[in-house]
């Protein structure tokens, strides 16, 4: 009987996923809440066959170059993979996979929940009550927010998640504007979404919600110049990647009243510094990168990552292969 292949996991996965993984491979899991240090990953890739990792691990060229010839794949438990040097992996014949689709609706739920919380100042209201500041039974001007029904939403990035947010916006009778590098004619036809350039979207939207990957062209896509285009009553929501928004410019925009408020689930540096000035602002609703964080979705993501790794180590083309060019470098079963 052939020796079972070795898989290293950078954090404990949900129980069902761990059971499945351990039924197929020899598994070692990094013990601890914080990510394993780079030195550990460099050491492990020399002896393992596959790595299952999270967004928090930076799998750079140095780690990939350290991998032994037996190392076949990196299975990421996330849709995004900007933490992995995919080009380096491809050059070395290492398969890279992600977990798309499964978290679409859960993330869209959260983005819209954050939008509503920001507009209606729910986080502020919660603090107001819990801190004992609620003295007047009912006040005509107490914690006034922005309406959502019938307003204009601007969706930056009309992929899976952006489209799912648009479906929710349609249910709120919102006018839907969107910007993307690729036209989404399906969303235009089915949801009445209107394609506009980014500047028009920012000028006309009451809510701007971001759903783009982090690339060299999207880093600081929302900068000071673009924030100044937005309405003073507008809200910015980001559940994509933190560096898409220039945090220094956003702080200035919120502090000086260029825009109404922001809801941020992602940050330029994660975890964000407790002294980040954005956290001191009442018109910022903050959360710790949990948009996909439902029990069912996170379990399914982990199982999908295990399925991807299983296919890689069984010499098959994995169902969610990111770097398809790798098939020429290392064909399946090799």
PyMOL commands that set and color helices and strands:
alter all, ss='L'
color gray80, all
select helices_A, chain A and resi 15-22+38-44+61-66+86-91+104-119+122-130+160-171+185-191+198-204+224-227+242-244+247-255+277-280+295-313+326-329
alter helices_A, ss='H'
color red, helices_A
select strands_A, chain A and resi 6-9+26-29+50-53+73-76+95-97+152-156+175-179+194-195+207-210+235-238+261-264+284-286
alter strands_A, ss='S'
color yellow, strands_A
deselect
rebuild
show_as cartoon
